[in-house]
Amino acid sequence: MTLTVYWTRFAENKFEDIFEYYELNAEVSVALKLVNSIIDRTIGLEKNPYIGTKEKLLAKREQEFRYLVHKSYKIIYWVNLNKNRIEIVNVFDTRRNPEKMEEISSD
């Protein structure tokens, strides 16, 4: 079984927010470098989808959410075996209130 990495619309929107923030407050090259490094962090999930740590703050959810860390961001995902994909549902800035992590959506 081959899994693919799928970014939900919600996660893509968070990703765009990160880019826009750094584009405005730093410069385009900084924004590009950061977003590309976040994407690079997800390389290898297809072969080892359970490498991420279980997210305790989302433990009450039906899905088993896991995360990878890159700089101050948690890349939150779950393994959807029904659709043969790894769904990235949020890119969460860990400097924010952890309760905001509950804001996730899947497509």
Phi, psi and omega in degrees: 000129178255128177259148174242155177271127182235126177264121177292162178301319180300314180295319177299320178296319177297319179299316178295322177299318179298314180300311183298321179300310182287332176296319181281323187261352176228258174198168184302319182297323177293316180298315179297317180299317181294310183294323177294323179289330175293315177299315180301327181297334182274352179296132181103347178298328180301323183270335182220071188291343183260019181290332182288156177283142176295136180272106183296327181291345178245019185296337182279353180284159179296318179281154175266097182280141178231169178213154170245149180253135171221115184054239181259022183242141170256127176263104188265131184212169171216157182266113180260092182291334178296328180251007180054046180211161174258117184262112174276118188253344181198149167240102191257127176282115185290354176278353178271169177299125182302334179297335179291345180295337179299340180284089175224158179212151173236150181267000000 
